[in-house]
Amino acid sequence: MLSKTGYAAPERQPTAAALKKETISRLQKGAVTLIMLFFAVAMVLPFVWMISTSFKTPGEVFEYPIQWIPAHPVWEHHVKIWTGASSFVPYYLNSLKVSLLSMAGATFLSALAAYGFTKVDFKGRDTLFLIYIAMMMVPPQVLFVPKFIIFKWMGIFNTHWALILPGMITIFGVFMMRQFFITIPKEISESAFIDGAGHLRIFTQIMLPLAKPALATLAIIDFSWHWNDFENALVFLINRELYTVPLGLQNFILEFNVDYNGMMAAASAGILPMLIVFLIGQRFIIQGLSSTAVKG
């Protein structure tokens, strides 16, 4: 670098204090990285054991030390869950039906309610939203008995509709979509009103296209919730042919023992849809969550 006199100015050397500060910063980042790596490995190990066990013989399940890679992998358990009397295909189809219908309804209704709470002015709107959000503090287990009575009266007990209809209402989804709609300038909807558009047209043709990242994020999260739902299926489903994947895993708990190999094979197959959905939509999850951050 040239100075005003035309001579090259000497570069400033970092001081000892600056070098010490940089070293401490690097050590802190390295320590945080190691801690996060430890927790990441701790979270992944059960899944590795599950997949490994699905390829072992019954006698190798509880061997110690653990043999993470079986010397002679057995494919029998994976074949068994897709074919024969213990096929998991009906449970897969039931879970897909419940999860997809619940996800579609929850995504649309959450967006519709969020639009009302952000773009439609009416008296007591914010108070009503606070009361609605406060319902998140009610444990879902408290509602099992009232829902059981209502479903019996409606005639949908022991049907998939007992899981689908309540699944279409999600308080978290309304909150998430509301936070996204808040970020959309109100001038957009006001200009559409001036042009003669109504609420329905503004919602379907303007708001929904702008909310694609948030909608995709909510859809993926909601699909995972319903795919893993065990309690509601256990309470409201009786017939075995209506069972979903979480309930179907009980078939491997026999009278005098547990078929751990078959259960782990079925559980390994059960996480595949969620992995596929997440890998497809991970970009939307990051974009949607960053867009729906709470604003003061």
Secondary structure as GFF3:
##gff-version 3
##sequence-region A 1 296
A	DSSP	alpha_helix	16	53	.	.	.	ID=ss1
A	DSSP	three_ten_helix	58	60	.	.	.	ID=ss2
A	DSSP	alpha_helix	76	82	.	.	.	ID=ss3
A	DSSP	alpha_helix	89	119	.	.	.	ID=ss4
A	DSSP	alpha_helix	125	134	.	.	.	ID=ss5
A	DSSP	three_ten_helix	135	137	.	.	.	ID=ss6
A	DSSP	three_ten_helix	140	143	.	.	.	ID=ss7
A	DSSP	alpha_helix	144	154	.	.	.	ID=ss8
A	DSSP	alpha_helix	161	167	.	.	.	ID=ss9
A	DSSP	alpha_helix	171	182	.	.	.	ID=ss10
A	DSSP	alpha_helix	186	194	.	.	.	ID=ss11
A	DSSP	alpha_helix	199	202	.	.	.	ID=ss12
A	DSSP	pi_helix	203	207	.	.	.	ID=ss13
A	DSSP	alpha_helix	208	210	.	.	.	ID=ss14
A	DSSP	alpha_helix	212	227	.	.	.	ID=ss15
A	DSSP	alpha_helix	231	236	.	.	.	ID=ss16
A	DSSP	three_ten_helix	240	242	.	.	.	ID=ss17
A	DSSP	alpha_helix	245	248	.	.	.	ID=ss18
A	DSSP	three_ten_helix	249	252	.	.	.	ID=ss19
A	DSSP	alpha_helix	260	270	.	.	.	ID=ss20
A	DSSP	alpha_helix	272	291	.	.	.	ID=ss21
###
